[in-house]
Amino acid sequence: MRIFFKKALVSPVFILLFITLLMFCTNLLALEQPWEWGHSVYLLGVLSFVIVYMIVYVALDLVGIPYPKSDMISPYRIVIQLYWFFAFLGLLLSLYKIYVFGIQGNYGSILLALRIANTWEHQPSYGAQHFALFALGLALYYAQKKRAFPCLVAALIYLTSAFSMAERTSMMFIFVAVGYTAINEGWVRLKGLLLSLAVLIALFIIVAVGTGKTGGDKGYDFILLYLGYAVTAFSQWTESKDYLGCADLVFGKFIDLLSLGLYSCPPLDLGLTDKDFNVLTYAASPYLFGGLPGVIICTAILGAFFALLRVFAAKRKGYYLAILSCFMYALIMMFYAWQFSLTTYLYLMLILLPLFAGRFLHPNRQHIFQ
């Protein structure tokens, strides 16, 4: 029973269903919102994900395809040293940004000044966020090694970068990625998970209050709003707006560049204003791309992708577990917005290779597949 519970806890399907249940309970019970067509669209997408995931997972497990090697062979020392160098460089740049745009800001709050500098003024980050990804990679590496101190140091470096942008979602990324790895490895128990969740919520509150993003005048009602209101906002703002061809919302800016803007939608195309609740769940992006079929097809592809990653991660861990841990952030954020098109994942796929793909880089390697 204990082994079954552990496997369920790290299953993408279980996590997705738990997030969906939590969001719908918040929406229907706590916020007392009526059931609208957006709720059904959201659930159809989740159902498509679950069905395809189970089919692909069982098929891969039964067929027994060869799994690419990715064992935890330690990389060369120079690789670790370079990663720590880039991580600390990112830390210095983040601290510099905090000082210049936060401490010396004229908005009465360091976090508010950082938020304005990052979101509205588009001030340069000096590469701090990109270098911070090396710290994230180190945190994932040491999490699999079960080395608490260097993992914590690397995670704090990444958190400093997230603080310099005053972004709650960036803070959540490190908690989800490292936490998923730690639970998968049996390194962190349920008590540790709950403690980490409490710290994350505390950071969310601090950043939300400091940036004036509490979402209302009823105290901390923004927590319930962000957790459950998005599916109602999705119904309100995207009804009858299907098949707009907004492919950039699903595939990122690459499709924007390749199509010369033919399949892109301008900002605030839905008529949203700064006062509107513009969090529309994961379903908004594929829906504006191709309507209900777009939602079902995109989530089916995601289901197959996560099943493939989960099988590889269970068999080989290493690089595949690290990548899956990163993508778990996007899966958990499906109650919030579509996060699968972030270029961050492409950067991490490259950054994590030297740390985890030791067999590929080992001078005595023989075969990529066993």
Rosetta blueprint (number, residue, H / E / L):
1 M L
2 R H
3 I H
4 F H
5 F H
6 K H
7 K H
8 A H
9 L H
10 V L
11 S L
12 P H
13 V H
14 F H
15 I H
16 L H
17 L H
18 F H
19 I H
20 T H
21 L H
22 L H
23 M H
24 F H
25 C H
26 T H
27 N H
28 L H
29 L H
30 A H
31 L L
32 E L
33 Q L
34 P L
35 W L
36 E L
37 W H
38 G H
39 H H
40 S H
41 V H
42 Y H
43 L H
44 L H
45 G H
46 V H
47 L H
48 S H
49 F H
50 V H
51 I H
52 V H
53 Y H
54 M H
55 I H
56 V H
57 Y H
58 V H
59 A H
60 L H
61 D H
62 L H
63 V H
64 G L
65 I L
66 P L
67 Y L
68 P E
69 K L
70 S L
71 D L
72 M L
73 I L
74 S L
75 P L
76 Y L
77 R H
78 I H
79 V H
80 I H
81 Q H
82 L H
83 Y H
84 W H
85 F H
86 F H
87 A H
88 F H
89 L H
90 G H
91 L H
92 L H
93 L H
94 S H
95 L H
96 Y H
97 K H
98 I H
99 Y H
100 V H
101 F H
102 G H
103 I H
104 Q L
105 G L
106 N L
107 Y L
108 G L
109 S L
110 I H
111 L H
112 L H
113 A H
114 L H
115 R H
116 I H
117 A H
118 N H
119 T H
120 W L
121 E L
122 H L
123 Q L
124 P L
125 S L
126 Y L
127 G L
128 A H
129 Q H
130 H H
131 F H
132 A H
133 L H
134 F H
135 A H
136 L H
137 G H
138 L H
139 A H
140 L H
141 Y H
142 Y H
143 A H
144 Q H
145 K H
146 K L
147 R L
148 A H
149 F H
150 P H
151 C H
152 L H
153 V H
154 A H
155 A H
156 L H
157 I H
158 Y H
159 L H
160 T H
161 S H
162 A H
163 F H
164 S H
165 M H
166 A L
167 E L
168 R H
169 T H
170 S H
171 M H
172 M H
173 F H
174 I H
175 F H
176 V H
177 A H
178 V H
179 G H
180 Y H
181 T H
182 A H
183 I H
184 N H
185 E L
186 G L
187 W L
188 V L
189 R L
190 L H
191 K H
192 G H
193 L H
194 L H
195 L H
196 S H
197 L H
198 A H
199 V H
200 L H
201 I H
202 A H
203 L H
204 F H
205 I H
206 I H
207 V H
208 A H
209 V H
210 G H
211 T H
212 G L
213 K L
214 T L
215 G L
216 G L
217 D L
218 K L
219 G L
220 Y L
221 D L
222 F H
223 I H
224 L H
225 L H
226 Y H
227 L H
228 G H
229 Y L
230 A H
231 V H
232 T H
233 A H
234 F H
235 S H
236 Q H
237 W H
238 T H
239 E L
240 S L
241 K L
242 D L
243 Y L
244 L L
245 G L
246 C L
247 A H
248 D H
249 L H
250 V H
251 F H
252 G L
253 K H
254 F H
255 I H
256 D H
257 L H
258 L H
259 S L
260 L L
261 G L
262 L L
263 Y L
264 S L
265 C L
266 P L
267 P L
268 L L
269 D L
270 L L
271 G L
272 L L
273 T L
274 D L
275 K L
276 D L
277 F L
278 N L
279 V L
280 L L
281 T E
282 Y L
283 A L
284 A H
285 S H
286 P H
287 Y H
288 L H
289 F H
290 G H
291 G H
292 L H
293 P H
294 G H
295 V H
296 I H
297 I H
298 C H
299 T H
300 A H
301 I H
302 L H
303 G H
304 A H
305 F H
306 F H
307 A H
308 L H
309 L H
310 R H
311 V H
312 F H
313 A H
314 A H
315 K H
316 R H
317 K L
318 G H
319 Y H
320 Y H
321 L H
322 A H
323 I H
324 L H
325 S H
326 C H
327 F H
328 M H
329 Y H
330 A H
331 L H
332 I H
333 M H
334 M H
335 F H
336 Y L
337 A E
338 W L
339 Q L
340 F L
341 S L
342 L L
343 T L
344 T H
345 Y H
346 L H
347 Y H
348 L H
349 M H
350 L H
351 I H
352 L L
353 L H
354 P H
355 L H
356 F H
357 A L
358 G H
359 R H
360 F H
361 L H
362 H L
363 P L
364 N L
365 R L
366 Q L
367 H L
368 I L
369 F E
370 Q L
